Amino acid sequence: MARPHGGRGPIGGRGHRSLPHTADVRLEAWAPTVAECIAEAVRAMIDGFADLSRAERHGTRTLHVAPAPPDEQLLTVLDEVIYLMDTAARVPCEIDAHEDEAGLWLTLGMTDVAAVPQIGAVPKAVALHGLRFDHGPHGWVCAVTLDV
């Protein structure tokens, strides 16, 4: 069960949510590891504009991010997913993530953007302002604003 984490977000397990924001989309994600937290942030981004409840996987893409601070890895991953949506019309419908000494690895089960109902504004970029990635006693929490 999620509870407030220092007034900044839930603790325990993993998950994500949208946060109030005036013009863009603000999201928060949490998980026990950096990799899982980044995967939750990708899920939050996708859930904000697409209904994946009936999505079928049509291909897989592996994404590798070199070792770096967690906020930089988050930015790299979200930018890459936005790029794939924009240039290849593909969106992740399944996400698996793990870390090792070589960095962060994500396996993205992909589907066509046109195959999923659009329920919100599609993100165009990740805003650097307000980007946060923190470790606390119950795991990792990140927050990011997406330009739509």
Salt bridges, closest charged atoms under 4 A:
GLU28 OE1 - ARG17 NH2 2.83
GLU28 OE2 - ARG132 NH2 3.31
GLU36 OE2 - ARG14 NH2 2.72
GLU40 OE1 - HIS16 ND1 2.69
GLU40 OE2 - ARG43 NH1 3.03
ASP47 OD2 - HIS16 NE2 2.80
GLU80 OE2 - ARG61 NH2 3.70
GLU94 OE1 - ARG57 NH1 3.00
ASP112 OD1 - ARG90 NH1 2.79
ASP134 OD2 - ARG8 NH1 3.04
ASP134 OD2 - ARG132 NH1 2.99
